[in-house]
């Protein structure tokens, strides 16, 4: 089903191309257990990896404002809470 602002909604996640938004537009809080914030040291410490994968730090907050936090849809086989729980545990 098309989403009003682009992308589609599948399984409660807003899809944007091959990505899915796991947090809302302009949201700093990331859902899941444990809940976190994009300003937390865990997320901020991932910048070297994100840049290596093609992320552009200067565009990050603007993209969060427009799309929310995006992850590849292929990562969400069992949903964001399962992925976040596994990632946080390692």
HELIX and SHEET records of a PDB file:
HELIX    1   1 UNK A   41  UNK A   44  1                                   4    
HELIX    2   2 UNK A   47  UNK A   52  1                                   6    
HELIX    3   3 UNK A   57  UNK A   59  5                                   3    
HELIX    4   4 UNK A   60  UNK A   67  1                                   8    
HELIX    5   5 UNK A   73  UNK A   75  5                                   3    
HELIX    6   6 UNK A   80  UNK A   89  1                                  10    
SHEET    1   A 4 UNK A   8  UNK A  10  0                                        
SHEET    2   A 4 UNK A  13  UNK A  16 -1                                        
SHEET    3   A 4 UNK A  19  UNK A  21 -1                                        
SHEET    4   A 4 UNK A  70  UNK A  72 -1                                        
SHEET    1   B 2 UNK A  29  UNK A  30  0                                        
SHEET    2   B 2 UNK A  36  UNK A  37 -1                                        
END                                                                             
